[in-house]
């Protein structure tokens, strides 16, 4: 199929390359020209604006957005609506909030444009291994673009989740689960790192990959990280979040679901960003006041 692709970051560029490898024609656009030029060398067709990109598409036009959530998505949609025709399709493959996706779908429907959401997981390894795709939106439009989904995903890696927003909702929960899994590995490895034994964490992580019930792709990535830096001495203990964990916790609150692990893992990331904790100072002060417990002063 022929499609336009907007947003050529680490994920987007690899996705375009995988589509090219599977014989699709891809017109690419990115705010920085360098990313466009690199993909042109691999067979992509260049464009210097969204207008230029859509002008190179014919028939039922398909435009895949792989841009940061929020305003960049809204800005792209606003511009694309001026260049697309009734029946054309926009696919949002980024990590957009599912509620915003539902509103955007209503907006584009007013212009008779199909707006599909496709949660995409696979990271920088997706080019080689394929991407787990979780899609939502109009069923007919989803079936029309299925050849694209099929090329991006490995066998059985594509799931149609339902109406508009369902794909992004499922991807949000996927990422919330990921927070909890990562936190469990982090805590377990710290306990081993502080144990009275001289443990080889790299060897242990490697051994766990074979027949262990905790074997996983995350564990494979842990082995890679430890091989590069066995004590992780090159890293600062600061962890960001990109929003999906917060949205998952909010969804749990809205749906009255007790999500202890995911919530705790999110708050632990917040804690990692503090130079010092006023809350911990309050705890120390209170223990000193009611029980005369010792405190450590500066």
C-alpha positions in Angstrom: 0.0 0.0 0.0 1.0 3.6 -0.3 0.8 5.8 2.8 2.1 9.0 4.3 4.1 8.8 7.5 4.6 11.8 9.8 7.1 11.7 12.7 10.5 10.0 12.2 11.9 9.6 15.7 13.4 6.3 16.9 10.1 4.5 16.6 8.8 6.2 13.5 11.9 5.8 11.4 12.2 2.1 12.2 8.5 1.6 11.4 9.0 3.2 8.0 12.0 1.1 7.3 10.0 -2.1 8.2 7.2 -1.0 5.9 9.6 -0.4 3.1 11.1 -3.8 3.6 7.6 -5.3 3.2 7.1 -3.5 -0.1 5.0 -0.6 0.9 5.4 2.9 -0.7 5.9 5.4 2.1 5.9 9.2 1.7 7.7 10.6 4.8 7.6 14.0 6.6 9.5 15.2 9.7 10.2 18.6 11.1 13.9 18.0 10.8 15.0 17.2 7.2 17.9 14.9 8.2 15.5 12.1 9.3 13.7 12.4 5.9 17.0 12.2 3.9 18.1 9.0 5.8 14.9 7.2 4.9 15.0 8.4 1.3 18.3 6.6 1.0 16.4 3.4 2.0 13.6 4.0 -0.5 11.1 6.3 1.1 9.6 9.3 -0.8 10.4 12.7 0.6 8.0 15.6 1.4 8.6 19.0 2.9 5.2 19.7 4.4 1.9 17.9 5.2 0.4 19.5 2.1 3.2 18.1 0.0 2.9 14.7 1.7 -0.8 14.3 1.0 -0.5 15.6 -2.5 1.7 12.6 -3.3 -1.1 10.2 -2.2 -3.9 9.1 -4.4 -7.2 7.3 -4.1 -8.1 6.7 -0.5 -5.3 8.5 1.4 -3.7 7.0 4.5 -1.6 9.1 6.9 0.1 7.5 9.9 1.0 9.9 12.7 3.9 9.0 15.0 4.3 12.2 16.9 4.3 13.1 20.7 0.9 13.0 22.4 -1.1 16.1 23.0 -0.7 19.3 21.0 1.5 17.9 18.2 -1.3 15.4 17.4 -4.0 18.1 17.4 -1.8 20.4 15.3 -1.2 17.6 12.7 -4.9 16.8 12.5 -5.9 20.4 12.1 -3.6 20.8 9.1 -4.4 17.4 7.6 -8.1 18.1 7.5 -7.5 20.7 5.0 -5.8 18.3 2.6 -7.8 15.1 3.0 -11.0 13.9 1.3 -14.0 12.1 2.7 -13.2 8.5 3.4 -9.5 9.1 3.9 -7.8 7.7 7.0 -5.6 9.1 9.8 -3.9 6.6 12.0 -2.5 7.8 15.4 0.2 5.3 16.4 1.6 7.3 19.3 0.7 7.1 23.0 -2.3 9.4 23.0 -4.8 9.5 25.8 -7.8 7.4 24.8 -10.3 10.1 25.9 -8.6 12.6 23.6 -8.6 9.9 20.8 -12.4 9.6 21.2 -12.8 13.4 20.9 -10.5 13.5 17.8 -12.5 10.8 16.2 -15.7 12.8 16.6 -13.9 15.8 15.1 -12.6 14.0 12.1 -16.0 12.2 11.6 -17.5 15.6 11.1 -15.3 15.9 8.0 -16.0 12.3 7.0 -12.4 11.3 7.8 -11.7 8.1 9.6 -9.5 8.5 12.7 -7.9 5.2 13.9 -5.9 4.6 17.0 -3.1 2.1 17.1 -1.1 1.6 20.2 2.3 0.4 19.2 4.8 -1.5 21.4 8.2 -2.8 20.4 10.6 0.0 21.0 13.8 0.3 19.1 13.7 -3.5 18.5 10.6 -3.4 16.4 12.3 -3.1 13.1 13.8 -6.5 13.6 11.2 -8.2 15.7 8.0 -6.4 14.6 5.6 -4.4 16.7 2.7 -5.4 19.0 -0.2 -3.4 17.6 -3.5 -2.7 19.5 -5.9 -0.9 17.2 -9.2 0.8 17.6 -11.7 2.7 15.4 -14.0 2.1 12.5 -13.9 -1.6 11.6 -14.2 -1.1 7.9 -11.3 1.5 7.8 -9.3 -0.8 10.1 -9.7 -3.7 7.7 -8.8 -1.5 4.8 -5.4 -0.6 6.3 -4.8 -4.2 7.6 -2.0 -4.8 5.1 0.0 -2.1 6.9 -0.8 -3.5 10.3 0.2 -7.0 9.1 3.6 -5.8 7.9 4.4 -4.0 11.0 3.4 -6.8 13.4 4.9 -10.2 13.7 2.5 -13.2 13.3 -0.4 -12.9 15.8 1.0 -9.6 17.0 -1.9 -7.5 15.8 -5.2 -7.1 17.8 -8.3 -5.2 16.8 -9.6 -4.0 20.2 -12.8 -2.3 19.2 -14.3 1.2 18.8 -12.4 4.5 18.8 -10.1 4.8 21.8 -10.0 1.1 22.5 -6.6 0.6 21.0 -5.0 3.5 23.0 -6.8 2.3 26.1 -5.3 -1.2 25.8 -1.9 0.3 25.1 -2.2 2.5 28.2 -2.9 -0.5 30.4 -0.1 -2.4 28.7 2.3 0.4 29.7 0.9 0.5 33.2 1.6 -3.3 33.6 5.1 -2.6 32.2 5.6 -0.1 35.1 4.8 -2.8 37.6 7.0 -5.5 36.0 10.0 -3.1 35.8 9.6 -2.1 39.4 9.5 -5.7 40.5 12.7 -6.4 38.7 14.3 -3.2 40.1 13.5 -4.1 43.6 14.6 -7.8 43.3 17.9 -6.9 41.8 18.5 -4.2 44.5 17.9 -6.8 47.2 20.4 -9.1 45.6 22.9 -6.2 45.0 22.8 -5.4 48.8 22.8 -9.1 49.9 25.7 -10.5 52.0 26.7 -12.7 49.0 29.0 -11.7 46.2 26.3 -12.3 43.6 27.0 -12.0 39.8 23.8 -10.2 38.8 24.6 -10.6 35.1 25.0 -14.3 35.4 21.8 -14.6 37.5 19.7 -12.6 35.0 21.2 -14.6 32.2 20.3 -17.9 33.9 16.7 -16.7 34.6 16.1 -16.4 30.9 16.0 -20.2 30.6 12.8 -22.0 31.9 12.4 -19.5 34.8 8.8 -18.3 35.4 10.1 -14.7 35.3 11.8 -15.0 31.9 10.7 -12.2 29.6 11.8 -9.6 27.1 12.4 -7.2 29.9 14.7 -9.7 31.6 16.6 -10.0 28.3 17.0 -6.2 28.2 18.2 -6.4 31.8 20.9 -8.8 30.7 22.0 -6.4 28.0 22.1 -3.5 30.4 24.2 -5.4 32.9 26.6 -6.7 30.3 27.2 -3.0 29.3 27.5 -1.8 32.9 27.5 -4.6 35.5 27.0 -2.1 38.5 25.0 0.4 36.5 27.5 3.0 37.7 27.1 5.1 34.5 23.4 5.9 35.3 21.8 8.4 37.7 19.0 7.0 39.8 16.4 9.2 38.1 13.4 7.8 36.2 11.0 9.7 34.0 7.5 8.8 33.0 5.8 9.5 29.7 2.2 9.7 30.9 0.7 6.3 30.4 1.3 5.2 34.0 -0.5 8.3 35.3 -3.4 7.7 32.9 -3.6 4.0 34.0 -3.8 5.0 37.6 -6.5 7.6 36.8 -8.5 4.9 34.9 -8.2 2.6 37.9 -9.6 5.3 40.1 -12.4 6.1 37.7 -13.3 2.4 37.5 -12.9 1.6 41.2 -10.1 -0.9 40.5 -7.5 -1.3 43.3 -4.2 -1.1 41.3 -1.7 -1.2 44.1 1.4 -2.3 42.1 1.0 0.0 39.2 0.3 3.0 41.5 3.2 2.3 43.7 5.6 1.9 40.8 4.5 5.3 39.4 5.0 7.0 42.7 8.5 5.4 43.0 9.4 7.1 39.8 8.4 10.4 41.3 10.5 9.7 44.3 13.5 9.1 42.1 13.4 12.7 41.0 13.7 14.3 44.4 17.1 15.7 45.5 15.8 15.4 49.0 12.4 14.5 50.5 10.5 16.9 52.7 8.2 14.1 53.5 11.1 12.0 54.9 12.1 15.1 57.0 8.6 15.3 58.4 8.7 11.6 59.4 12.1 12.0 61.1 10.9 15.1 63.0 7.7 13.4 64.2 9.6 10.3 65.4 12.0 12.6 67.3 9.1 14.5 68.8 6.9 11.7 70.1 9.6 9.2 70.9 12.9 11.0 71.2 14.3 8.9 68.4 17.6 10.1 67.0 17.7 12.2 63.8 20.5 12.9 61.4 21.2 16.6 60.9 23.1 18.4 58.2 
